[in-house]
Amino acid sequence: DLEITRKRGYAINNEEYIKGLFTIATPFFSLESGKPIGAVSFDFLASQASLKDVEKKYASVLLKLGKDISAVIK
């Protein structure tokens, strides 16, 4: 799962922590060290949308947000 997560650039929590809630998240990185220092995530109720639909609609937005934060944070 970690290899898949690294390849796609974001992680998925598919109701693993709270039943009925899933999350997609991506890291942001320090400009100085290049190491991850935090993450940004979107949470959704499973009753609102399917995980597949959320990935399709928001994954690219989330990845761009992670890159934009990485570009300005120290």
N, CA, C and O atoms as a DFTB+ gen file, in Angstrom:
296 C
 N C O
     1  1       0.814      -1.192       0.000
     2  2       0.000       0.000       0.000
     3  2       0.864       1.265       0.000
     4  3       0.513       2.253      -0.645
     5  1       1.990       1.240       0.719
     6  2       2.863       2.421       0.728
     7  2       3.435       2.715      -0.652
     8  3       3.545       3.875      -1.048
     9  1       3.797       1.676      -1.375
    10  2       4.331       1.875      -2.727
    11  2       3.278       2.502      -3.641
    12  3       3.582       3.418      -4.405
    13  1       2.057       2.015      -3.563
    14  2       0.960       2.577      -4.359
    15  2       0.716       4.029      -3.969
    16  3       0.519       4.884      -4.833
    17  1       0.730       4.305      -2.677
    18  2       0.521       5.662      -2.181
    19  2       1.605       6.597      -2.696
    20  3       1.304       7.707      -3.134
    21  1       2.844       6.171      -2.650
    22  2       3.943       7.012      -3.155
    23  2       3.781       7.286      -4.640
    24  3       4.007       8.410      -5.088
    25  1       3.396       6.282      -5.405
    26  2       3.241       6.452      -6.859
    27  2       2.137       7.434      -7.207
    28  3       2.304       8.272      -8.093
    29  1       1.006       7.336      -6.514
    30  2      -0.105       8.222      -6.866
    31  2       0.037       9.589      -6.202
    32  3      -0.571      10.558      -6.655
    33  1       0.842       9.683      -5.120
    34  2       1.106      10.967      -4.474
    35  2       0.159      11.331      -3.351
    36  3       0.299      12.398      -2.752
    37  1      -0.788      10.484      -3.056
    38  2      -1.710      10.760      -1.962
    39  2      -2.131       9.462      -1.286
    40  3      -2.074       8.382      -1.874
    41  1      -2.553       9.602      -0.036
    42  2      -2.986       8.460       0.768
    43  2      -4.503       8.443       0.869
    44  3      -5.172       9.461       0.691
    45  1      -5.020       7.266       1.159
    46  2      -6.459       7.084       1.329
    47  2      -6.719       6.414       2.671
    48  3      -6.054       5.444       3.036
    49  1      -7.686       6.940       3.392
    50  2      -8.197       6.293       4.593
    51  2      -9.650       5.946       4.267
    52  3     -10.519       6.817       4.271
    53  1      -9.899       4.690       3.989
    54  2     -11.223       4.238       3.562
    55  2     -11.983       3.638       4.744
    56  3     -12.064       2.419       4.895
    57  1     -12.535       4.519       5.574
    58  2     -13.310       4.117       6.748
    59  2     -12.497       3.265       7.724
    60  3     -13.068       2.459       8.459
    61  1     -11.176       3.432       7.740
    62  2     -10.320       2.632       8.604
    63  2     -10.333       3.127      10.054
    64  3     -10.147       2.341      10.983
    65  1     -10.548       4.400      10.237
    66  2     -10.527       4.965      11.586
    67  2     -11.943       5.178      12.123
    68  3     -12.254       4.824      13.261
    69  1     -12.791       5.765      11.278
    70  2     -14.179       6.020      11.667
    71  2     -15.098       5.482      10.581
    72  3     -14.971       5.863       9.417
    73  1     -15.999       4.621      10.940
    74  2     -16.955       4.061       9.995
    75  2     -17.771       5.193       9.383
    76  3     -18.285       6.058      10.092
    77  1     -17.882       5.175       8.054
    78  2     -18.661       6.186       7.356
    79  2     -17.871       7.418       6.944
    80  3     -18.434       8.339       6.353
    81  1     -16.562       7.453       7.247
    82  2     -15.725       8.606       6.909
    83  2     -14.506       8.129       6.140
    84  3     -13.829       7.189       6.556
    85  1     -14.227       8.776       5.020
    86  2     -12.972       8.485       4.335
    87  2     -12.240       9.782       4.030
    88  3     -12.833      10.859       3.985
    89  1     -10.947       9.650       3.824
    90  2     -10.052      10.794       3.678
    91  2      -9.064      10.538       2.557
    92  3      -8.607       9.412       2.360
    93  1      -8.738      11.598       1.819
    94  2      -7.584      11.553       0.921
    95  2      -6.636      12.653       1.391
    96  3      -7.079      13.742       1.755
    97  1      -5.340      12.372       1.383
    98  2      -4.361      13.306       1.935
    99  2      -3.061      13.246       1.148
   100  3      -2.697      12.204       0.602
   101  1      -2.372      14.367       1.099
   102  2      -1.064      14.430       0.454
   103  2      -0.103      15.231       1.331
   104  3      -0.523      16.152       2.032
   105  1       1.178      14.887       1.294
   106  2       2.141      15.617       2.121
   107  2       2.553      16.944       1.484
   108  3       2.374      17.166       0.287
   109  1       3.108      17.812       2.320
   110  2       3.854      18.955       1.788
   111  2       5.234      18.911       2.414
   112  3       5.433      18.352       3.493
   113  1       6.185      19.516       1.711
   114  2       7.595      19.339       2.018
   115  2       8.269      20.666       2.347
   116  3       7.856      21.719       1.863
   117  1       9.308      20.605       3.176
   118  2      10.130      21.760       3.508
   119  2      10.968      22.161       2.306
   120  3      11.561      21.313       1.639
   121  1      11.014      23.455       2.036
   122  2      11.885      23.959       0.965
   123  2      13.354      23.708       1.294
   124  3      14.158      23.423       0.407
   125  1      13.695      23.816       2.568
   126  2      15.084      23.706       2.979
   127  2      15.589      22.259       2.958
   128  3      16.673      21.990       2.441
   129  1      14.819      21.341       3.509
   130  2      15.302      19.964       3.626
   131  2      14.744      19.013       2.567
   132  3      15.322      17.957       2.310
   133  1      13.618      19.392       1.954
   134  2      12.962      18.501       1.005
   135  2      12.217      17.355       1.672
   136  3      11.693      16.470       0.996
   137  1      12.170      17.374       3.009
   138  2      11.498      16.310       3.756
   139  2      10.045      16.699       4.046
   140  3       9.724      17.882       4.162
   141  1       9.175      15.700       4.160
   142  2       7.782      16.018       4.490
   143  2       7.676      16.613       5.895
   144  3       8.302      16.128       6.837
   145  1       6.875      17.667       6.016
   146  2       6.707      18.314       7.321
   147  2       5.242      18.436       7.712
   148  3       4.933      18.935       8.794
   149  1       4.352      17.996       6.867
   150  2       2.934      18.072       7.181
   151  2       2.118      17.475       6.055
   152  3       2.663      16.921       5.100
   153  1       0.825      17.592       6.175
   154  2      -0.062      17.056       5.140
   155  2      -1.334      17.882       5.095
   156  3      -1.702      18.551       6.061
   157  1      -1.985      17.820       3.967
   158  2      -3.291      18.444       3.790
   159  2      -4.244      17.332       3.363
   160  3      -3.878      16.451       2.586
   161  1      -5.474      17.385       3.882
   162  2      -6.409      16.305       3.585
   163  2      -7.823      16.829       3.378
   164  3      -8.179      17.916       3.833
   165  1      -8.610      16.030       2.682
   166  2     -10.042      16.265       2.518
   167  2     -10.755      15.072       3.130
   168  3     -10.393      13.927       2.862
   169  1     -11.760      15.329       3.947
   170  2     -12.570      14.283       4.569
   171  2     -13.968      14.306       3.957
   172  3     -14.498      15.368       3.627
   173  1     -14.553      13.124       3.811
   174  2     -15.885      12.997       3.228
   175  2     -16.679      11.939       3.962
   176  3     -16.125      10.947       4.435
   177  1     -17.970      12.154       4.053
   178  2     -18.869      11.125       4.560
   179  2     -19.159      10.148       3.431
   180  3     -19.424      10.554       2.299
   181  1     -19.108       8.885       3.740
   182  2     -19.381       7.864       2.732
   183  2     -20.790       8.021       2.170
   184  3     -21.054       7.603       1.042
   185  1     -21.692       8.613       2.937
   186  2     -23.060       8.831       2.457
   187  2     -23.146       9.972       1.438
   188  3     -24.145      10.089       0.729
   189  1     -22.108      10.814       1.358
   190  2     -22.105      11.941       0.425
   191  2     -21.656      11.550      -0.971
   192  3     -22.190      12.047      -1.963
   193  1     -20.681      10.666      -1.051
   194  2     -20.098      10.309      -2.340
   195  2     -19.297       9.025      -2.178
   196  3     -18.975       8.615      -1.063
   197  1     -18.985       8.407      -3.291
   198  2     -18.135       7.221      -3.242
   199  2     -16.674       7.653      -3.225
   200  3     -16.331       8.739      -3.690
   201  1     -15.832       6.804      -2.691
   202  2     -14.402       7.092      -2.679
   203  2     -13.885       7.281      -4.102
   204  3     -13.080       8.177      -4.356
   205  1     -14.333       6.460      -5.009
   206  2     -13.907       6.557      -6.415
   207  2     -14.269       7.925      -7.006
   208  3     -13.453       8.535      -7.698
   209  1     -15.479       8.405      -6.738
   210  2     -15.899       9.719      -7.237
   211  2     -15.080      10.845      -6.611
   212  3     -14.700      11.798      -7.291
   213  1     -14.814      10.728      -5.317
   214  2     -14.018      11.744      -4.633
   215  2     -12.607      11.788      -5.212
   216  3     -12.081      12.868      -5.480
   217  1     -11.994      10.627      -5.407
   218  2     -10.651      10.600      -6.009
   219  2     -10.657      11.258      -7.380
   220  3      -9.778      12.058      -7.699
   221  1     -11.636      10.922      -8.171
   222  2     -11.726      11.466      -9.535
   223  2     -11.879      12.989      -9.518
   224  3     -11.273      13.692     -10.328
   225  1     -12.689      13.485      -8.595
   226  2     -12.978      14.912      -8.547
   227  2     -11.924      15.737      -7.825
   228  3     -11.649      16.869      -8.223
   229  1     -11.324      15.185      -6.762
   230  2     -10.476      16.006      -5.893
   231  2      -8.991      15.642      -5.829
   232  3      -8.201      16.435      -5.316
   233  1      -8.591      14.497      -6.320
   234  2      -7.183      14.097      -6.190
   235  2      -6.240      15.105      -6.846
   236  3      -5.224      15.468      -6.254
   237  1      -6.557      15.558      -8.045
   238  2      -5.661      16.507      -8.721
   239  2      -5.624      17.841      -7.988
   240  3      -4.575      18.482      -7.929
   241  1      -6.747      18.268      -7.433
   242  2      -6.792      19.510      -6.654
   243  2      -5.927      19.369      -5.404
   244  3      -5.158      20.268      -5.065
   245  1      -6.059      18.243      -4.733
   246  2      -5.285      17.980      -3.530
   247  2      -3.786      17.948      -3.824
   248  3      -2.998      18.536      -3.084
   249  1      -3.393      17.270      -4.890
   250  2      -1.974      17.202      -5.256
   251  2      -1.416      18.590      -5.567
   252  3      -0.296      18.909      -5.168
   253  1      -2.183      19.412      -6.273
   254  2      -1.738      20.771      -6.576
   255  2      -1.602      21.585      -5.297
   256  3      -0.643      22.342      -5.141
   257  1      -2.544      21.437      -4.390
   258  2      -2.477      22.154      -3.118
   259  2      -1.225      21.769      -2.340
   260  3      -0.543      22.639      -1.798
   261  1      -0.918      20.480      -2.278
   262  2       0.304      20.029      -1.607
   263  2       1.561      20.619      -2.227
   264  3       2.484      21.015      -1.516
   265  1       1.596      20.676      -3.555
   266  2       2.750      21.266      -4.258
   267  2       2.841      22.766      -4.012
   268  3       3.929      23.305      -3.810
   269  1       1.683      23.439      -4.032
   270  2       1.676      24.894      -3.795
   271  2       2.151      25.227      -2.384
   272  3       2.914      26.176      -2.197
   273  1       1.716      24.469      -1.404
   274  2       2.169      24.695      -0.025
   275  2       3.670      24.430       0.081
   276  3       4.394      25.189       0.725
   277  1       4.132      23.356      -0.551
   278  2       5.558      23.014      -0.518
   279  2       6.424      24.124      -1.108
   280  3       7.567      24.316      -0.692
   281  1       5.874      24.854      -2.081
   282  2       6.641      25.901      -2.765
   283  2       6.873      27.134      -1.898
   284  3       7.744      27.950      -2.202
   285  1       6.103      27.276      -0.826
   286  2       6.228      28.500      -0.031
   287  2       6.560      28.276       1.442
   288  3       6.843      29.239       2.154
   289  1       6.533      27.056       1.905
   290  2       6.733      26.794       3.340
   291  2       8.193      26.421       3.622
   292  3       8.839      25.746       2.821
   293  1       8.686      26.864       4.749
   294  2      10.070      26.545       5.130
   295  2      10.102      25.429       6.124
   296  3      11.178      25.022       6.562
